[in-house]
Amino acid sequence: MKNKSAKLAIILFIGVNTLFIWEQVNPTLSYLLFMIFSFVAIILFFVCILKIGGLLIDKFKSRNNNISVGVIGFVLAFCFFYPYGIIRSSDFESEYFLKASRIGTANCSTTIKLEYDKSFTKMTRCFGIEKNEGTYDIKNDTIYFTFKNNSDVESKRTYGLLKLKDVITNDNYGNLIYYENIDDNKPIKYSINKLNKQIE
């Protein structure tokens, strides 16, 4: 079989762009697949370097190798810019009125979304996906979160303080100061980048 590495790259491309399915069905399996795809991408990176060296020696005379390097290079570049694929599981989520997010170390991100039916989702992407859900209640400028019993969090009850801006700039409505528990003295600041209705 010719161009095995190119065919492996195509499989990787398809796999990355179907991760959103497993995010919905089984986040744990999605994390495992992400790690496998990352390992495959690393292997293809070194294969691509070796093939480029071969092309330089051969002066790009091999059509099959030219195509193989092109395919692998495209897939690796795609995976670098879109590690979770173009289609995201968030594209299929129900309508929400508040979204707050933050970027941590190693480009890890956490997003909190409040839906109209008093449910919320807290999703962390960091070499995999961790998704926890629950219900919330808003009183004045405080949001009280109650996670589901099967959630992977230290405290099932948390809260956050809303610090809304008087003047909105670049879809930045202010901040959500999130407390992991009632004794938390180092809250985490999230940027509110979507707000569809006035907080009451």
C-alpha positions in Angstrom: 0.0 0.0 0.0 1.5 3.3 -1.1 1.5 6.5 0.9 0.4 4.9 4.2 1.4 8.0 6.1 -0.9 10.1 3.8 -3.8 7.7 4.4 -3.1 7.9 8.2 -3.2 11.7 7.9 -6.6 11.5 6.2 -7.9 9.2 9.0 -6.6 11.7 11.5 -8.3 14.5 9.7 -11.6 12.7 9.8 -11.2 11.7 13.4 -10.5 15.2 14.6 -13.5 16.5 12.7 -15.8 13.9 14.4 -14.7 14.6 18.0 -17.8 16.7 18.5 -19.9 13.5 18.3 -18.0 11.9 21.2 -18.1 15.1 23.2 -21.9 14.8 23.3 -22.0 11.0 23.9 -19.0 10.3 26.2 -16.6 13.1 27.2 -14.2 10.5 28.7 -13.9 8.6 25.4 -13.5 12.0 23.6 -10.5 12.7 25.9 -9.0 9.3 25.1 -9.4 9.8 21.4 -7.9 13.3 21.6 -4.8 11.9 23.2 -4.5 9.2 20.5 -4.9 11.7 17.8 -2.2 13.9 19.4 0.2 10.9 19.5 -0.6 10.2 15.8 0.0 13.9 14.9 3.4 13.8 16.6 4.4 10.7 14.6 3.2 12.3 11.4 5.2 15.4 12.1 8.4 13.5 12.2 7.4 11.4 9.2 6.7 14.7 7.3 10.2 16.0 8.2 11.8 12.8 6.9 9.8 12.9 3.7 10.7 16.6 3.1 14.4 15.6 3.5 13.8 12.9 0.9 12.2 15.3 -1.4 15.1 17.7 -1.2 17.5 15.0 -2.0 15.3 13.7 -4.8 14.7 17.2 -6.1 10.9 16.7 -5.9 10.9 14.1 -8.7 8.6 11.7 -6.9 4.9 12.6 -7.5 3.6 10.3 -4.8 6.0 11.7 -2.2 5.0 15.3 -3.2 1.4 14.5 -2.7 2.0 12.7 0.5 4.0 15.6 2.0 1.2 18.0 0.9 -1.5 16.0 2.5 0.4 15.4 5.8 1.4 19.1 5.9 -2.2 20.2 5.4 -3.6 17.9 8.1 -0.9 18.9 10.6 -1.5 22.6 10.0 -5.3 22.0 10.3 -4.8 20.1 13.6 -2.6 22.9 15.0 -5.2 25.6 14.3 -8.3 23.4 15.0 -7.3 20.7 17.5 -10.9 19.9 18.2 -12.1 20.2 14.6 -14.2 22.8 12.8 -17.5 21.5 14.1 -17.8 21.9 17.9 -20.4 20.3 20.2 -21.3 23.8 21.3 -22.9 24.3 17.9 -25.6 21.9 18.8 -26.3 23.2 22.3 -29.6 24.8 23.3 -29.9 28.6 23.4 -28.3 30.3 26.4 -28.4 33.9 27.6 -25.0 34.2 29.4 -21.6 32.9 28.5 -18.5 33.5 30.5 -15.0 32.1 29.7 -11.4 32.3 30.6 -8.1 31.1 29.1 -5.6 29.5 31.5 -2.1 28.0 31.2 -1.2 25.8 28.2 -4.1 27.5 26.3 -6.6 25.5 28.5 -10.1 27.1 28.5 -13.1 27.0 30.7 -16.6 28.2 29.7 -19.7 28.6 31.8 -23.0 28.9 30.0 -26.4 29.7 31.6 -29.5 28.6 29.7 -33.0 30.0 29.9 -34.4 26.9 31.7 -32.2 27.6 34.8 -29.7 24.9 33.8 -26.0 25.6 33.2 -22.9 23.9 31.8 -19.3 24.3 32.8 -16.9 22.9 30.3 -13.1 22.8 30.5 -10.9 22.0 27.5 -7.3 21.0 28.4 -5.9 18.1 26.5 -9.4 16.6 26.7 -12.8 17.7 27.8 -14.4 17.9 31.2 -18.1 18.8 31.2 -20.2 19.3 34.3 -23.9 20.4 34.5 -26.4 21.6 37.0 -28.9 24.3 37.8 -28.5 27.9 38.9 -30.4 30.7 40.6 -29.8 34.4 40.4 -30.3 36.8 43.3 -29.3 40.4 42.8 -25.7 40.3 41.5 -25.0 36.7 42.7 -25.4 33.5 40.8 -25.8 30.3 42.9 -24.7 27.1 41.1 -25.8 23.6 42.1 -24.0 20.8 40.3 -25.5 17.4 39.6 -24.6 14.6 41.9 -22.5 12.9 39.3 -20.4 16.0 38.5 -16.6 15.8 38.9 -16.2 18.8 41.2 -15.0 19.3 44.8 -18.1 21.2 45.9 -21.6 20.7 44.5 -22.6 24.2 45.5 -20.6 27.2 44.2 -21.4 30.8 43.4 -20.3 33.7 41.3 -20.5 37.5 41.5 -21.6 39.5 38.5 -19.6 42.6 37.7 -21.3 44.1 34.6 -19.9 47.0 32.7 -21.9 50.2 32.1 -20.3 50.5 28.7 -19.9 47.3 26.5 -16.8 47.1 24.3 -15.9 44.2 21.9 -18.6 41.9 23.3 -17.2 42.2 26.8 -20.1 42.7 29.2 -18.0 42.6 32.3 -16.8 39.8 34.6 -18.1 36.8 36.5 -16.1 36.3 39.7 -16.4 32.6 40.3 -15.9 31.0 43.8 -15.2 27.2 43.9 -16.8 26.9 47.4 -18.0 29.1 50.2 -14.5 29.4 51.8 -12.7 30.2 48.5 -10.5 33.2 49.0 -8.9 33.0 45.5 -11.8 33.4 43.1 -11.4 33.0 39.3 -12.3 35.8 37.0 -14.3 34.9 33.8 -15.0 37.4 31.0 -18.7 37.6 30.1 -18.7 37.7 26.3 -22.4 37.0 25.7 -25.5 38.3 27.5 -28.9 38.1 25.8 -31.1 39.5 28.5 -31.0 41.9 31.4 -30.0 40.2 34.7 -32.8 40.7 37.2 
